[in-house]
Amino acid sequence: MNIVSLNTGLPRDITINGQTVRTSIWKTPKDGRLRVAALNIDGDRQSDLSVHGGPSKAVYCYPSEHYAYWRAELPDADLPWGVFGENLTMEGLLETDICIGDRFQAGTAEFRVTQPRQPCFKLAIRFGREDIIKRFVASGRPGFYVSVVREGAIARGDSIRIVERASHSMTVADIVSLRYDDYDKQDELKRAAVLAGLPDGWREHFRRRAEEAEDPQGAEDA
C-alpha cells in the first residue's frame, strides 16, 4: 500500500452558465514532502467550509485502482491523478478493505477514516458533464475522507501502514451501500447510527432511517 500521487489545489473562480463558482476541486500532483496539518495539507485549501473540509474531512483519499474503471467508462476524458479532487491517490486500500475509524500511517502523519465521499455539483464542473455525479454514485467507488490524528509530512511513494483497526465497525463500502440502498436493513441502520468515528450527520441520517423502518406508519404521520 502506498501513495501513488499527492495532490493539492487552491480555490479558483469558475464561470458556469453566467455564474461564478469558487471551487478547489482542481488538484495538481506535487513532488517533494508536504506537511499535513489538522485541517489540510500545505498548498491545499477548501473553498466552501459549510460542506467541505473541517476536522472530519481534512484529506480526501481515492484508490488508484478505480482509474482503470473510469478510463473504460469515459474513454475520451483526460484523467490525470487528482482529477476526482482527491489529495491522496492511493494504491492497495479500497473501500471494501478499510473501515470507519481505522487508522493508518503514511510518512510521519497518521489518519483516521471518517466517511465516504458524497459528490456535489463541482464534480460535474470539473468533468464538464452533468451525468458524472449519478455515474460516480452508481459506480460504488466514492473514495473516503480522513481526519488527521497526528500531524506530519508525506510524499508520493510513501508506504501506507494500518496501525489500528476499529472494533465492531463497518467498511466504507458497507456505509455507501447502506446510504443509497432502497431496502430497509434495520439492523445495519441501527448499527451505523451509533458507529463511532462516523460524523454526526451520517449517524443522524441512519438513525432516522432506522426509526422509519421500525415504524413506517409513524414516519408517515410525522
Rosetta blueprint (number, residue, H / E / L):
1 M L
2 N E
3 I E
4 V E
5 S E
6 L E
7 N E
8 T E
9 G L
10 L L
11 P L
12 R E
13 D E
14 I E
15 T E
16 I E
17 N L
18 G L
19 Q E
20 T E
21 V E
22 R E
23 T E
24 S L
25 I L
26 W L
27 K L
28 T E
29 P E
30 K L
31 D L
32 G L
33 R L
34 L E
35 R E
36 V E
37 A L
38 A L
39 L L
40 N L
41 I E
42 D L
43 G L
44 D L
45 R L
46 Q L
47 S L
48 D L
49 L L
50 S L
51 V L
52 H L
53 G L
54 G L
55 P H
56 S H
57 K H
58 A L
59 V E
60 Y E
61 C E
62 Y E
63 P E
64 S L
65 E L
66 H H
67 Y H
68 A H
69 Y H
70 W H
71 R H
72 A H
73 E H
74 L L
75 P L
76 D L
77 A L
78 D L
79 L L
80 P L
81 W L
82 G L
83 V L
84 F L
85 G L
86 E L
87 N L
88 L E
89 T E
90 M E
91 E E
92 G L
93 L L
94 L L
95 E L
96 T L
97 D L
98 I L
99 C E
100 I L
101 G L
102 D L
103 R E
104 F E
105 Q E
106 A E
107 G L
108 T L
109 A E
110 E E
111 F E
112 R E
113 V E
114 T E
115 Q E
116 P E
117 R L
118 Q L
119 P L
120 C L
121 F H
122 K H
123 L H
124 A H
125 I H
126 R H
127 F H
128 G L
129 R L
130 E L
131 D L
132 I H
133 I H
134 K H
135 R H
136 F H
137 V H
138 A H
139 S H
140 G L
141 R L
142 P L
143 G L
144 F E
145 Y E
146 V E
147 S E
148 V E
149 V E
150 R E
151 E L
152 G E
153 A E
154 I E
155 A L
156 R L
157 G L
158 D L
159 S E
160 I E
161 R E
162 I E
163 V E
164 E E
165 R L
166 A L
167 S L
168 H L
169 S L
170 M L
171 T E
172 V H
173 A H
174 D H
175 I H
176 V H
177 S H
178 L H
179 R H
180 Y H
181 D L
182 D L
183 Y L
184 D L
185 K L
186 Q H
187 D H
188 E H
189 L H
190 K H
191 R H
192 A H
193 A H
194 V L
195 L L
196 A L
197 G L
198 L L
199 P L
200 D H
201 G H
202 W H
203 R H
204 E H
205 H H
206 F H
207 R H
208 R H
209 R H
210 A H
211 E H
212 E H
213 A H
214 E H
215 D L
216 P H
217 Q H
218 G H
219 A H
220 E H
221 D H
222 A L
